[in-house]
Amino acid sequence: MQIKVNKEVRDYTESIFLGLTARQFIFSAVACIVAIGTYFLCADTLGTETTSWICMLGAAPFAALGFISFQHMNAEQIAITAWRSFLLSKRHLIDKPFNLYHEIFHDYFEQQKKEALGKHDKKRFKIKKT
């Protein structure tokens, strides 16, 4: 016996602050800390506009880590899976089309072609001759 449960109930996550989960909140805080640190390191030498761009570029990866999820995996699990599948696997996968139906009935198809051509077909006669 199975009891059906709505998908929303199974994917429930508790929000702790401003509607963010604990993971999203922690990574957002880390992104803010990185942006503030980058600002204080670069503000005197690079100017306001360049420093603001560097702050955004420095904070964006940390902010994204908290929000990215794909097939119920978080960003770290995605990176580990990609590392294992792309870099550590030594298999060379060849994408070559294969028609199982044609392979099974190949002899039958050849026989049908021969019967359709007939015994006195000029093309077949020329091919045999050459």
Backbone as numpy.savetxt, mean C-alpha at the origin, in Angstrom:
# Nx Ny Nz CAx CAy CAz Cx Cy Cz
-23.68 -20.47 16.96 -24.52 -19.30 16.96 -23.63 -18.06 16.96
-23.93 -17.13 16.07 -23.17 -15.89 15.99 -24.04 -14.71 16.36
-23.44 -13.80 17.06 -24.13 -12.57 17.41 -23.50 -11.46 16.59
-24.31 -10.77 15.83 -23.80 -9.70 14.98 -23.60 -8.44 15.82
-22.41 -7.84 15.66 -22.08 -6.63 16.38 -21.77 -5.56 15.34
-22.29 -4.38 15.54 -22.03 -3.30 14.60 -20.54 -2.98 14.55
-20.09 -2.55 13.37 -18.68 -2.23 13.18 -18.24 -1.07 14.06
-19.13 -0.13 14.29 -18.79 1.03 15.11 -18.45 0.62 16.55
-19.10 -0.40 17.05 -18.85 -0.84 18.42 -17.48 -1.51 18.52
-17.12 -2.27 17.49 -15.82 -2.96 17.51 -14.66 -2.00 17.34
-14.85 -0.90 16.63 -13.78 0.06 16.38 -13.80 1.23 17.35
-14.38 1.06 18.50 -14.49 2.15 19.47 -13.12 2.46 20.06
-12.80 3.75 20.09 -11.58 4.21 20.76 -11.96 5.34 21.69
-11.37 5.35 22.84 -11.71 6.34 23.83 -10.89 7.60 23.60
-11.54 8.75 23.59 -10.83 10.02 23.41 -10.51 10.58 24.79
-9.30 11.16 24.89 -8.90 11.67 26.21 -8.85 13.19 26.26
-8.52 13.83 25.11 -8.39 15.28 25.13 -8.72 15.84 23.75
-9.67 16.74 23.68 -10.09 17.39 22.43 -10.49 16.39 21.36
-11.05 15.27 21.74 -11.50 14.27 20.78 -10.39 13.41 20.21
-9.19 13.51 20.74 -8.05 12.73 20.25 -7.85 11.50 21.13
-7.39 10.43 20.52 -7.03 9.26 21.31 -5.70 9.54 22.00
-5.31 8.65 22.89 -4.05 8.84 23.61 -2.87 8.87 22.64
-2.88 7.98 21.66 -1.79 7.93 20.67 -1.73 9.23 19.88
-2.88 9.70 19.40 -2.91 10.93 18.62 -2.47 12.12 19.46
-2.89 12.17 20.70 -2.51 13.27 21.58 -1.01 13.28 21.86
-0.44 12.12 22.13 1.00 12.05 22.43 1.82 12.48 21.21
1.47 11.97 20.03 2.24 12.34 18.84 2.02 13.80 18.46
0.84 14.35 18.72 0.61 15.78 18.48 1.46 16.63 19.43
1.56 16.20 20.68 2.41 16.92 21.64 3.87 16.85 21.23
4.31 15.69 20.76 5.70 15.56 20.30 5.94 16.46 19.09
4.96 16.55 18.18 5.09 17.42 17.01 5.20 18.89 17.44
4.43 19.28 18.44 4.51 20.66 18.95 5.87 20.94 19.58
6.38 19.98 20.34 7.70 20.14 20.96 8.79 20.25 19.90
8.71 19.44 18.86 9.69 19.51 17.77 9.60 20.86 17.06
8.39 21.34 16.82 8.22 22.63 16.14 8.77 23.78 16.99
8.51 23.74 18.29 9.00 24.80 19.17 10.53 24.75 19.25
11.08 23.55 19.38 12.55 23.42 19.41 13.20 23.90 18.12
12.60 23.56 17.00 13.12 23.99 15.71 13.05 25.51 15.58
11.98 26.09 16.08 11.83 27.55 16.01 12.93 28.25 16.79
13.17 27.78 18.01 14.19 28.44 18.83 15.60 28.21 18.28
15.83 27.12 17.60 17.15 26.88 17.02 17.41 27.69 15.75
16.35 27.94 14.97 16.54 28.56 13.65 16.05 29.99 13.53
15.33 30.50 14.49 14.71 31.83 14.34 15.74 32.93 14.18
16.83 32.89 14.91 17.82 33.97 14.86 18.60 33.98 13.54
18.86 32.83 12.98 19.73 32.77 11.81 18.99 32.78 10.48
17.82 32.17 10.38 17.17 31.99 9.09 16.04 32.96 8.80
15.50 33.60 9.76 14.37 34.49 9.53 13.05 33.79 9.80
11.98 34.57 9.84 10.68 34.06 10.26 10.06 33.11 9.24
10.06 33.48 7.96 9.36 32.66 6.96 10.05 31.30 6.77
11.35 31.30 6.62 12.07 30.04 6.44 11.95 29.17 7.68
12.02 29.79 8.85 11.89 29.04 10.10 10.51 28.41 10.22
9.48 29.12 9.80 8.13 28.55 9.90 7.98 27.33 8.99
8.56 27.38 7.79 8.51 26.22 6.90 9.28 25.04 7.48
10.43 25.31 8.05 11.23 24.23 8.65 10.50 23.63 9.85
9.81 24.47 10.62 9.03 23.96 11.76 7.91 23.04 11.28
7.21 23.43 10.22 6.13 22.58 9.70 6.68 21.27 9.14
7.78 21.35 8.41 8.36 20.13 7.84 8.91 19.21 8.93
9.42 19.78 10.01 9.93 18.96 11.10 8.84 18.33 11.94
7.72 19.03 12.09 6.64 18.53 12.95 5.68 17.60 12.21
5.59 17.73 10.90 4.61 16.95 10.12 4.77 15.44 10.27
5.99 14.88 10.19 6.08 13.42 10.34 5.62 12.92 11.71
5.94 13.67 12.75 5.53 13.24 14.09 4.02 13.35 14.27
3.42 14.38 13.71 1.96 14.51 13.80 1.29 13.40 12.99
1.85 13.07 11.82 1.24 12.05 10.97 1.31 10.67 11.61
2.36 10.39 12.38 2.49 9.07 13.01 1.31 8.75 13.92
0.73 9.74 14.53 -0.40 9.50 15.42 -1.70 9.23 14.70
-1.83 9.71 13.48 -3.11 9.62 12.79 -3.16 8.57 11.68
-2.02 8.12 11.21 -2.00 7.17 10.10 -2.38 5.78 10.60
-3.34 5.16 9.90 -3.64 3.75 10.15 -4.12 3.15 8.83
-3.69 1.93 8.57 -4.04 1.24 7.33 -4.25 -0.22 7.67
-5.42 -0.75 7.38 -5.79 -2.12 7.66 -5.53 -2.49 9.12
-5.97 -1.62 10.00 -5.85 -1.79 11.45 -4.40 -1.89 11.92
-3.47 -1.28 11.18 -2.07 -1.19 11.60 -1.73 0.27 11.79
-0.95 0.58 12.84 -0.51 1.96 13.00 0.75 2.19 12.16
1.28 3.39 12.20 2.37 3.77 11.30 3.62 2.91 11.50
3.96 2.58 12.74 5.15 1.77 12.99 4.99 0.37 12.41
3.80 -0.21 12.58 3.55 -1.54 12.03 3.58 -1.53 10.51
3.09 -0.44 9.90 3.15 -0.32 8.44 4.60 -0.27 7.98
5.43 0.51 8.68 6.84 0.63 8.31 7.55 -0.71 8.47
7.28 -1.44 9.54 7.92 -2.75 9.75 7.47 -3.74 8.69
6.20 -3.75 8.36 5.69 -4.66 7.33 6.29 -4.32 5.97
6.38 -3.04 5.65 6.99 -2.63 4.37 8.46 -3.02 4.34
9.17 -2.84 5.43 10.59 -3.21 5.51 10.76 -4.70 5.26
9.93 -5.50 5.91 10.04 -6.95 5.74 9.69 -7.41 4.33
8.65 -6.83 3.76 8.20 -7.32 2.46 9.03 -6.79 1.31
9.46 -5.54 1.35 10.18 -4.97 0.22 11.68 -5.20 0.28
12.26 -5.08 1.45 13.71 -5.11 1.54 14.28 -6.44 1.98
13.58 -7.17 2.81 14.13 -8.40 3.36 13.74 -9.65 2.60
12.71 -9.58 1.79 12.32 -10.77 1.04 13.19 -10.87 -0.21
13.71 -12.06 -0.46 14.63 -12.27 -1.58 13.94 -12.86 -2.80
12.64 -13.02 -2.73 11.93 -13.61 -3.85 11.76 -12.60 -4.96
11.94 -13.05 -6.18 11.67 -12.22 -7.34 10.32 -12.66 -7.89
9.35 -11.79 -7.77 8.01 -12.11 -8.23 7.87 -11.70 -9.69
7.44 -12.62 -10.50 7.27 -12.37 -11.92 5.78 -12.33 -12.22
5.36 -11.23 -12.79 3.95 -11.08 -13.12 3.77 -11.51 -14.57
3.37 -12.76 -14.76 3.19 -13.32 -16.09 1.77 -13.86 -16.17
1.01 -13.45 -17.20 -0.37 -13.93 -17.27 -0.42 -15.44 -17.51
-1.40 -16.06 -16.92 -1.56 -17.51 -17.03 -3.05 -17.80 -17.13
-3.44 -18.45 -18.21 -4.84 -18.79 -18.43 -5.02 -20.28 -18.18
-5.51 -20.64 -17.03 -5.66 -22.03 -16.65 -6.67 -22.73 -17.56
-7.72 -22.04 -17.91 -8.75 -22.62 -18.78 -8.12 -23.01 -20.13
-7.30 -22.12 -20.68 -6.66 -22.41 -21.97 -5.68 -23.56 -21.85
-4.94 -23.63 -20.77 -3.97 -24.72 -20.58 -4.68 -26.07 -20.47
-5.80 -26.12 -19.80 -6.52 -27.38 -19.63 -7.09 -27.87 -20.96
-7.66 -26.96 -21.70 -8.32 -27.35 -22.95 -7.49 -27.07 -24.19
-6.18 -26.96 -24.06 -5.30 -26.65 -25.19 -5.41 -27.70 -26.30
-5.36 -28.97 -25.95 -5.46 -30.03 -26.96 -6.81 -30.00 -27.67
-7.85 -29.76 -26.92 -9.18 -29.69 -27.51 -9.27 -28.52 -28.50
-8.70 -27.38 -28.13 -8.72 -26.22 -29.02 -7.95 -26.49 -30.31
-6.80 -27.15 -30.20 -6.01 -27.48 -31.39 -6.78 -28.42 -32.30
-7.45 -29.38 -31.73 -8.23 -30.32 -32.53 -9.38 -29.59 -33.24
-10.03 -28.68 -32.56 -11.11 -27.91 -33.18 -10.59 -27.04 -34.33
-9.39 -26.48 -34.17 -8.80 -25.68 -35.24 -8.53 -26.53 -36.47
-7.96 -27.71 -36.25 -7.66 -28.60 -37.37 -8.93 -29.03 -38.09
-9.96 -29.34 -37.35 -11.23 -29.73 -37.97 -11.85 -28.58 -38.73
-11.70 -27.36 -38.24 -12.28 -26.21 -38.91 -11.55 -25.90 -40.21
-10.24 -26.14 -40.24 -9.48 -25.85 -41.45 -9.80 -26.83 -42.58
-10.01 -28.06 -42.24 -10.30 -29.07 -43.26 -9.00 -29.62 -43.85
-9.15 -30.64 -44.70 -7.97 -31.32 -45.25 -7.35 -30.56 -46.41
-8.13 -29.82 -47.17 -7.63 -29.22 -48.39 -7.53 -27.70 -48.30
-7.20 -27.20 -47.16 -7.07 -25.76 -47.00 -5.77 -25.30 -47.64
-5.83 -24.23 -48.46 -4.65 -23.77 -49.18 -3.59 -23.21 -48.24
-4.02 -22.47 -47.22 -3.05 -21.91 -46.30 -2.28 -23.02 -45.58
-2.97 -24.00 -45.13 -2.33 -25.09 -44.41 -1.38 -25.85 -45.33
-1.77 -26.02 -46.56 -0.95 -26.71 -47.54 0.34 -25.91 -47.80
0.23 -24.61 -47.92 1.41 -23.76 -48.14 2.34 -23.80 -46.94
1.80 -23.79 -45.76 2.63 -23.82 -44.55 3.38 -25.13 -44.46
2.72 -26.22 -44.77 3.39 -27.53 -44.71 4.50 -27.60 -45.77
4.26 -27.02 -46.93 5.21 -27.10 -48.03 6.50 -26.36 -47.70
6.41 -25.24 -47.06 7.59 -24.42 -46.82 8.35 -24.85 -45.63
